[in-house]
Amino acid sequence: MFKFQINGQWHETATDKTLLQYLRDDLHLTGTKDGCAAGACGACTVIAGGKKVKACVLKVSQLADKPVVTIEGLTEREKDVYVYAFGECGAVQCGFCIPGMVMSAKALLDENLNPTRDDVKLAINGNICRCTGYVKIEDAILLAAKLFRENSPIPESDRSGKIGSLLHRVDAKEKTLGTGLYTDDMVLPGMIYAKAVRS
């Protein structure tokens, strides 16, 4: 039996599967995305033992002394800051990679609240984005660092829609926090979650 901690809660399983499989199939925590299942894309990035890891290559048997934090385990303050920063900087497009980017950002900002752009680039190395490119994502992480560092309140966004105003995507929150559902996240009645949806 393997016993480990995820987002502050203890779990156990007799099956030594990948952490990604356990999160998505057993706990239905779909914020951790299954982009490649081969450790290449970073969509499944979580924090284990204070370090960013790819959940698709880490086995639950390796978690005994490594408490895991997923996108669902962020504090409310962290969620608010990342949603604002990624929305404000226009860093969210399709959104599939963003929860993994946020977790890589958290791993960096937990250690360094005054990162350089090069620090941010290094932190998201291994997280692939096929939509936005990386500049807006880097900008979002630097803005999040500033908000955390200064303990600033979340600024009010201009939602007037006037010419020249910056509007956040209407789905920026769901895509940033991984709550937006993609086909891979849907459970169909009467079907085995892991196999039916992904096949």
C-alpha positions as CSV (number, residue, x, y, z in Angstrom):
1,M,0.0,0.0,0.0
2,F,1.3,3.4,-1.0
3,K,0.4,6.3,1.3
4,F,1.0,10.0,0.3
5,Q,-0.3,13.5,0.8
6,I,-2.0,15.6,-1.9
7,N,-3.1,19.1,-1.2
8,G,-2.9,18.5,2.5
9,Q,-5.0,15.3,2.4
10,W,-3.7,11.8,2.9
11,H,-4.4,9.2,0.3
12,E,-3.4,5.6,-0.3
13,T,-3.6,3.1,-3.1
14,A,-2.4,-0.5,-3.6
15,T,-1.6,0.2,-7.3
16,D,1.7,1.8,-8.2
17,K,0.6,4.1,-11.0
18,T,1.8,7.5,-12.2
19,L,0.8,10.5,-10.1
20,L,-1.0,11.9,-13.2
21,Q,-3.2,8.7,-13.5
22,Y,-4.0,8.9,-9.7
23,L,-4.9,12.6,-9.8
24,R,-7.1,12.4,-12.8
25,D,-8.6,8.9,-12.6
26,D,-8.9,8.3,-8.9
27,L,-9.3,11.8,-7.5
28,H,-10.8,13.4,-10.6
29,L,-8.5,16.4,-10.2
30,T,-8.5,17.4,-13.8
31,G,-6.6,20.7,-13.4
32,T,-3.4,18.7,-14.0
33,K,-3.6,18.2,-17.7
34,D,-2.5,15.1,-19.7
35,G,-0.7,16.6,-22.6
36,C,1.8,13.9,-23.6
37,A,2.1,11.3,-20.8
38,A,5.8,11.2,-21.6
39,G,7.4,14.0,-19.6
40,A,7.8,16.3,-22.6
41,C,5.2,19.0,-22.5
42,G,4.8,20.1,-18.8
43,A,1.0,20.3,-18.9
44,C,0.9,18.0,-15.9
45,T,3.4,20.0,-13.7
46,V,2.8,19.8,-10.0
47,I,4.9,20.5,-6.9
48,A,6.2,17.5,-5.0
49,G,8.4,18.0,-2.0
50,G,8.8,21.7,-2.9
51,K,10.1,21.0,-6.4
52,K,8.2,21.1,-9.7
53,V,7.8,17.7,-11.2
54,K,5.9,16.2,-14.1
55,A,3.1,14.0,-12.7
56,C,3.1,11.8,-15.8
57,V,6.5,10.3,-15.0
58,L,6.4,10.3,-11.2
59,K,5.0,7.1,-9.6
60,V,3.0,7.2,-6.4
61,S,5.5,4.8,-4.8
62,Q,8.0,7.8,-5.0
63,L,5.8,10.1,-2.9
64,A,6.3,8.9,0.7
65,D,8.2,12.0,1.8
66,K,7.1,14.4,-0.9
67,P,3.8,16.2,-0.2
68,V,2.1,17.1,-3.5
69,V,0.5,20.4,-4.4
70,T,-1.7,20.6,-7.6
71,I,-3.3,23.6,-9.1
72,E,-6.4,22.8,-7.0
73,G,-4.3,23.1,-3.9
74,L,-3.3,26.8,-4.4
75,T,-4.4,29.2,-1.7
76,E,-7.2,31.6,-2.5
77,R,-4.7,34.4,-2.7
78,E,-2.5,32.5,-5.1
79,K,-5.5,31.7,-7.3
80,D,-6.6,35.3,-7.3
81,V,-3.1,36.6,-8.2
82,Y,-2.5,34.1,-11.0
83,V,-5.9,34.6,-12.5
84,Y,-5.5,38.3,-12.5
85,A,-1.9,38.3,-13.8
86,F,-2.5,35.8,-16.6
87,G,-5.7,37.6,-17.6
88,E,-4.2,41.0,-17.5
89,C,-1.1,40.1,-19.6
90,G,-3.2,38.2,-22.2
91,A,-1.2,35.0,-21.4
92,V,-4.2,32.6,-21.9
93,Q,-5.3,31.4,-25.3
94,C,-6.3,27.8,-25.6
95,G,-5.3,27.4,-21.9
96,F,-4.3,23.8,-21.9
97,C,-0.8,24.5,-20.8
98,I,-1.6,27.2,-18.3
99,P,-2.1,25.2,-15.1
100,G,1.3,23.6,-15.6
101,M,2.8,27.1,-16.3
102,V,1.2,28.4,-13.0
103,M,2.7,25.5,-11.0
104,S,6.1,26.1,-12.5
105,A,5.6,29.8,-11.6
106,K,4.7,28.9,-8.1
107,A,7.8,26.7,-7.7
108,L,9.9,29.7,-8.7
109,L,8.0,32.3,-6.7
110,D,7.9,30.2,-3.5
111,E,11.7,30.6,-3.6
112,N,12.3,34.0,-5.3
113,L,9.7,36.8,-5.3
114,N,12.1,39.1,-7.3
115,P,12.9,37.0,-10.3
116,T,14.5,38.3,-13.5
117,R,13.0,37.5,-16.9
118,D,15.8,34.9,-17.3
119,D,14.8,33.3,-14.0
120,V,11.2,33.0,-15.3
121,K,12.4,31.6,-18.6
122,L,14.4,29.0,-16.7
123,A,11.5,28.2,-14.4
124,I,9.1,27.4,-17.3
125,N,11.7,25.5,-19.3
126,G,10.0,22.2,-20.0
127,N,6.5,23.7,-20.2
128,I,5.4,23.9,-23.8
129,C,2.9,26.4,-25.1
130,R,1.7,26.1,-28.7
131,C,-0.5,29.2,-28.8
132,T,0.7,32.3,-27.1
133,G,4.4,32.0,-27.3
134,Y,6.1,32.8,-24.1
135,V,6.5,36.6,-23.7
136,K,3.0,37.1,-22.3
137,I,3.4,34.1,-20.0
138,E,6.7,35.6,-18.7
139,D,5.0,39.0,-18.3
140,A,2.2,37.3,-16.3
141,I,4.7,35.5,-13.9
142,L,6.6,38.8,-13.4
143,L,3.3,40.6,-12.6
144,A,2.3,37.8,-10.2
145,A,5.8,38.1,-8.5
146,K,5.2,41.9,-8.1
147,L,1.7,41.4,-6.5
148,F,3.1,38.8,-4.1
149,R,6.2,40.8,-3.3
150,E,4.3,44.0,-2.5
151,N,1.4,42.1,-1.0
152,S,-0.8,44.3,-3.3
153,P,-4.5,43.9,-3.6
154,I,-5.8,42.7,-6.9
155,P,-6.4,45.8,-9.1
156,E,-9.8,46.4,-10.5
157,S,-9.9,45.5,-14.2
158,D,-11.4,47.9,-16.7
159,R,-14.4,46.2,-18.0
160,S,-15.9,49.2,-19.9
161,G,-15.1,47.8,-23.3
162,K,-14.0,51.3,-24.5
163,I,-11.5,51.5,-27.3
164,G,-8.1,51.0,-25.8
165,S,-9.3,49.2,-22.7
166,L,-7.8,45.8,-22.0
167,L,-10.4,43.2,-21.5
168,H,-9.6,39.8,-19.9
169,R,-10.8,36.7,-21.7
170,V,-14.1,35.7,-20.3
171,D,-12.7,32.2,-19.6
172,A,-9.3,33.3,-18.3
173,K,-10.1,32.2,-14.7
174,E,-11.2,28.7,-15.8
175,K,-8.2,28.2,-18.1
176,T,-5.7,29.6,-15.5
177,L,-6.9,27.3,-12.7
178,G,-7.6,24.3,-14.9
179,T,-11.3,24.1,-14.1
180,G,-12.3,24.7,-17.8
181,L,-13.1,21.3,-19.2
182,Y,-11.5,19.8,-22.3
183,T,-12.7,16.6,-23.9
184,D,-10.0,14.7,-22.0
185,D,-11.5,16.0,-18.7
186,M,-15.1,14.8,-19.3
187,V,-16.5,11.7,-17.6
188,L,-19.1,9.9,-19.7
189,P,-21.9,8.1,-17.8
190,G,-21.2,4.3,-17.6
191,M,-17.7,4.5,-19.0
192,I,-14.4,4.0,-17.3
193,Y,-12.9,7.5,-17.0
194,A,-9.3,6.9,-17.9
195,K,-9.7,4.6,-20.8
196,A,-12.9,5.7,-22.6
197,V,-12.2,9.4,-22.8
198,R,-8.5,9.1,-23.8
199,S,-8.8,6.3,-26.3
